[in-house]
């Protein structure tokens, strides 16, 4: 059995977690949320990773207006994140 999301970087997994916990966030909203936990994130780092996640069908991309896109977790992404969490829980016990 392969580890869910093993083919992604930790940054890409973080993007998925933010998208899963938000209601159709824009790229800027994802960036703002991640910068609350990580270092400054450039557009040149964020948007290619969002595009990769869309290409791999973990995220879906839509348009809010002519200048702003939104991202939502796809069924594949939702399933993969949940499977990843179950896999992680097998090895990390916080009790």
N, C-alpha and C positions, 0 to 999 in steps of 0.2 A: 504494500500500500504506500503510495506517495504522500508526503506531507503536504497538506493544503497550503497553497500560496508560496511554496518553497521556491518557485521560479521568480518571485518578486523580490525587490530590495526592501529593506526595513522601511524606507521612506514611502515606497509605494503601498506597503501594508498600512502605514499610518494614515495615508490619504484615504484608503478604504474604510478604516475605522471612523474617521471624521465624516465621510460621506454617509456611512451607515447610521450614524447618530444624528444626522441633520436632515432637514426636509428640503431637498433640491438646492443645495448650496451652490453659489457661484464659485468660480475659481478663486476670486478674492476672499470670499468667506472661508474657504478651505485654507488658504494661505494665512489669514488672520488667526484662525483657530490653531494651526500648527505652530505659528510663531509664538503663541502663548506658552508652548511647551518646548520648542526647539529654538535654534538660532534663527537669524534672519534668513528668509527664503526668497530667492530671486525668481522673477518670472521665467528666466531661462532654465531654472531647475524645475519649477512647478509644472508648467504647461506641457513640456515633453513627457513628463511622467503621467499627467492626466491623460494625454493622448495615448500613451502605451496602455493604460488601464482600459480605455475605451476600445482600443484595437484588440486587446485580449478578452474583451467582453465582460470585464468585471464591473465596469461603470457604463452607464448610458449618458449621453450628452444631448441636451436640448437647448433651445434659445429662449431667454427671458425677453430680450429685445434685440435690436440690431447689433448692439455692442456687447451684450452680456449673455454668456452661456451658463447653464446650470448642469449639475452632475447629480445622478442618482445611482444608487447601488442597483445592479441588475440581479436577476434571480441567481445567475451563476455566481456573482460576487457575494451575495447574501449567504448562499450555501457554503461557499469556500471560507468565508470569515467564520461562520459558525463551526465548520469542521476544524478549522485552525484552532479556535478557542478550545474545542474539546481535546484536540491533540495536546495543546499547551497544558491544559488542566491535568493531563495524565502525569506530567513531570513536575509541575509546580503546585505545591500545596501551601496555602496561606493560613491554614488553621493551626 
